């Protein structure tokens, strides 16, 4: 188990956080550290507690136990607005984009700059388009026509638009909820590039994913969740993609299942084939 190696307090830190829904332990004693200029990857399958963690960090839920600290100071959020005021921005899978809206209008989503005063105040279209181009340019995207609709952008470019918007609005911590789950290989690679760029801009990034092959190339630290519990927390130097994959796959569970299937081999030849395939996976995953 690793701790932060930064000189000062972390941008965001979760200490022994738990959340209960009746008799269900959605999260139990979770610890998490996010430093400026680092990517913290939170990995886990469905039901691991990732969604509950996101909702706590974004102010939707309040934890039942534990602490949330910003710059080393304990905070409590009464809603998403409080989280945003502290510089925490969440980019969900739906990207909060409107396909038929122009790229520059979607970048501001109702917060477009204006010029003039009082009753003569009006939308500063050219200024807004210039800001949008500049901010997307920082993410490596050149928008040729600011009036083109968001629907003409690729999935990876939409993710970049949402990230650039959050950064422009003052986000210090970016929470990316499964940003590559619905994308192909090429578009996933584009999103990973934008995550690296956000890190280079000094932002702290929380990359929520179930795919260790996407997490490992960009991650600096890795937090593994399973059924609401902390399975492990590691710096990149302390683990490998093989180890992460094995822990997520449940190496011990696979081994037990392989033995059980081998016991069924005499009655069911297909079970023997599956057992051999599982056994072949164990050495490859570092078990």
C-alpha positions in Angstrom: 0.0 0.0 0.0 1.5 3.3 -1.1 1.1 6.8 0.1 1.5 10.1 -1.7 5.1 11.1 -2.4 4.3 14.8 -3.1 6.0 17.5 -1.0 2.7 19.3 0.0 -0.8 18.2 0.6 -2.7 16.4 -2.1 -5.2 18.3 -4.3 -7.8 15.8 -3.2 -7.7 13.0 -0.6 -10.2 10.5 0.6 -9.6 8.9 4.0 -11.4 5.8 5.2 -14.6 6.8 3.4 -17.7 4.6 3.7 -21.2 4.8 2.2 -24.1 2.6 3.2 -27.5 2.2 1.5 -29.6 0.4 4.1 -27.9 -3.0 4.6 -25.7 -2.6 1.5 -22.1 -1.4 2.0 -21.6 0.5 -1.2 -18.1 1.7 -0.1 -16.1 0.7 2.9 -13.0 2.3 4.3 -11.8 3.7 0.9 -8.6 5.7 0.6 -7.6 7.7 -2.4 -5.0 10.4 -3.3 -5.0 12.8 -6.2 -2.0 15.1 -6.7 -1.6 18.0 -9.2 -0.1 16.7 -12.4 -0.9 13.1 -11.8 -3.5 10.6 -13.0 -5.1 8.4 -10.4 -6.8 5.4 -12.0 -9.7 3.8 -10.2 -10.3 0.3 -11.5 -13.1 -2.2 -10.8 -15.8 -4.2 -12.5 -19.5 -3.5 -12.3 -20.6 -3.3 -8.7 -17.2 -2.4 -7.4 -18.4 1.0 -6.1 -17.0 3.3 -8.7 -20.3 5.1 -9.4 -20.8 5.7 -5.6 -17.3 7.1 -5.3 -17.9 9.4 -8.2 -21.2 10.7 -6.7 -19.5 11.4 -3.4 -16.6 13.3 -5.0 -19.0 15.3 -7.2 -21.3 16.2 -4.3 -24.3 14.1 -5.2 -23.9 11.9 -2.1 -22.5 12.5 1.3 -20.2 9.9 2.9 -21.5 8.2 6.0 -18.0 7.8 7.4 -14.5 9.1 6.7 -13.1 12.4 5.4 -12.7 14.3 2.1 -9.9 16.8 2.0 -9.0 19.5 -0.5 -5.5 20.9 -0.2 -5.2 19.1 3.1 -8.4 20.8 4.6 -11.5 18.7 5.4 -14.6 19.7 3.3 -18.2 18.6 3.1 -20.3 19.1 0.1 -24.0 19.9 0.3 -24.4 19.4 -3.5 -22.7 19.3 -6.8 -22.3 23.1 -6.8 -20.1 22.9 -3.8 -17.9 20.4 -5.5 -17.6 22.6 -8.6 -16.8 25.6 -6.4 -13.8 23.6 -5.0 -12.6 22.9 -8.5 -13.9 19.3 -8.9 -15.4 18.6 -12.4 -16.9 15.3 -13.4 -17.1 14.3 -17.1 -19.7 11.6 -17.4 -20.1 9.1 -20.2 -22.8 11.1 -21.9 -20.3 14.1 -22.1 -23.1 16.6 -21.5 -22.9 17.5 -25.2 -25.8 18.5 -27.5 -25.2 16.9 -31.0 -27.1 19.6 -33.0 -25.5 22.5 -31.1 -22.5 24.3 -32.6 -19.1 23.5 -31.1 -18.6 26.9 -29.7 -22.0 27.2 -28.1 -21.6 23.7 -26.6 -18.3 24.7 -25.1 -19.9 27.4 -23.0 -23.4 25.8 -22.4 -25.1 29.0 -21.5 -22.1 30.8 -20.0 -21.1 32.6 -23.2 -19.2 35.9 -22.8 -21.0 39.1 -23.5 -20.1 42.7 -24.4 -21.8 45.9 -23.6 -23.7 46.8 -20.5 -27.2 46.5 -19.2 -30.0 46.6 -21.9 -27.4 46.9 -24.7 -25.5 43.8 -23.5 -25.1 41.2 -26.3 -23.4 37.9 -27.0 -19.7 38.2 -27.9 -19.7 35.6 -30.7 -16.3 36.3 -32.0 -14.8 36.5 -28.5 -16.5 33.2 -27.6 -15.3 31.5 -30.7 -11.7 32.7 -30.1 -11.7 31.4 -26.5 -13.1 28.1 -27.7 -10.4 27.7 -30.3 -7.7 28.6 -27.9 -8.8 26.2 -25.2 -9.4 23.3 -27.6 -6.0 24.2 -29.2 -4.4 23.5 -25.8 -5.9 19.9 -26.0 -4.4 19.6 -29.5 -7.7 20.0 -31.4 -8.0 22.5 -34.3 -11.6 23.4 -34.9 -11.8 24.6 -38.5 -15.4 25.8 -38.3 -16.6 26.8 -34.9 -20.2 26.7 -36.2 -20.0 23.0 -37.0 -22.3 20.9 -34.9 -21.0 18.7 -32.1 -22.5 15.7 -33.9 -19.7 16.0 -36.5 -17.0 15.4 -33.9 -15.7 12.0 -33.1 -16.2 10.4 -29.8 -12.7 11.2 -28.7 -13.1 14.8 -29.8 -16.3 15.1 -27.8 -14.4 13.9 -24.7 -11.7 16.5 -25.4 -14.4 19.2 -25.7 -15.8 18.2 -22.3 -12.4 18.1 -20.7 -11.4 21.5 -22.2 -14.7 23.0 -21.0 -14.0 21.8 -17.4 -10.5 23.1 -17.4 -11.6 26.5 -18.7 -14.2 26.7 -16.0 -11.5 26.3 -13.3 -11.4 22.6 -12.7 -8.4 21.5 -10.7 -9.5 17.9 -10.4 -11.0 16.1 -13.4 -13.1 13.0 -12.8 -13.5 11.0 -16.0 -16.2 8.4 -15.8 -15.3 5.5 -18.2 -14.3 7.8 -21.0 -13.1 5.0 -23.3 -15.8 2.4 -22.7 -17.9 3.1 -25.8 -15.0 3.9 -28.1 -12.9 1.9 -30.5 -9.2 1.4 -30.3 -8.2 4.6 -32.2 -10.7 6.9 -30.4 -9.7 5.4 -27.0 -6.1 6.3 -27.9 -7.1 9.9 -28.6 -8.9 10.2 -25.2 -5.8 8.8 -23.5 -3.7 11.5 -25.2 -6.0 14.2 -23.9 -5.8 12.7 -20.4 -2.0 13.0 -20.6 -2.4 16.6 -21.8 -4.7 17.5 -18.8 -2.0 16.0 -16.5 0.7 18.1 -18.2 -1.4 21.2 -17.6 -1.1 20.5 -13.8 -4.6 19.1 -13.3 -5.2 16.2 -11.0 -7.1 13.5 -13.0 -9.2 10.6 -11.7 -9.6 8.1 -14.5 -12.5 5.7 -13.7 -12.3 2.5 -15.8 -12.7 -1.2 -15.8 -9.9 -1.6 -18.4 -6.4 -1.9 -17.0 -4.9 -1.8 -20.6 -6.2 1.8 -20.9 -5.3 2.8 -17.4 -1.7 1.6 -17.1 -0.2 3.7 -20.0 -1.4 7.0 -18.5 -1.8 6.3 -14.8 0.6 7.3 -12.0 -1.2 5.5 -9.2 -3.9 2.8 -9.3 -6.7 2.2 -6.9 -8.5 -1.2 -7.2 -12.1 -1.6 -5.9 -14.0 -4.8 -5.5 -17.6 -4.9 -4.1 -17.1 -1.6 -2.3 -13.8 -2.5 -0.7 -10.3 -1.4 -1.4 -8.4 -4.2 -3.1 -5.2 -2.3 -3.3 -3.5 1.0 -4.0 -0.2 1.2 -5.9 2.1 3.6 -7.5 3.1 2.7 -11.1 6.6 1.6 -9.9 4.9 -0.9 -7.6 2.8 -2.8 -10.1 2.5 -3.9 -13.7 -0.3 -4.3 -16.2 -0.1 -8.1 -15.7 -0.6 -7.7 -11.9 -3.5 -5.2 -12.3 -5.2 -7.5 -14.8 -4.7 -10.5 -12.5 -6.1 -8.7 -9.5 -9.1 -7.5 -11.4 -9.7 -10.9 -12.9 -9.4 -12.5 -9.5 -6.5 -14.9 -10.0 -7.3 -16.9 -6.9 -10.9 -17.3 -7.9 -9.9 -18.3 -11.4 -7.6 -21.0 -10.0 -10.3 -22.4 -7.8 -12.8 -22.4 -10.7 -10.2 -24.2 -12.8 -9.8 -26.9 -10.2 -13.6 -27.3 -9.9 -13.9 -27.7 -13.7 -11.1 -30.2 -13.8 -13.1 -32.3 -11.4 -16.0 -32.3 -13.8 -13.8 -33.2 -16.8 -14.7 -36.9 -16.8 -18.4 -36.1 -17.1 -18.2 -33.1 -19.3 -15.3 -32.8 -21.9 -16.2 -29.2 -22.5 -15.5 -28.4 -18.8 -12.0 -29.8 -19.3 -11.4 -27.5 -22.2 -12.6 -24.5 -20.2 -10.4 -25.5 -17.3 -7.3 -25.7 -19.5 -8.1 -22.2 -20.9 -8.4 -20.8 -17.4 -5.2 -22.5 -16.3 -3.4 -21.0 -19.3 -4.5 -17.5 -18.2 -3.1 -17.8 -14.7 0.7 -17.8 -15.6 0.1 -15.0 -18.1 -1.5 -12.8 -15.4 1.3 -13.2 -13.0 -0.5 -15.6 -10.6 
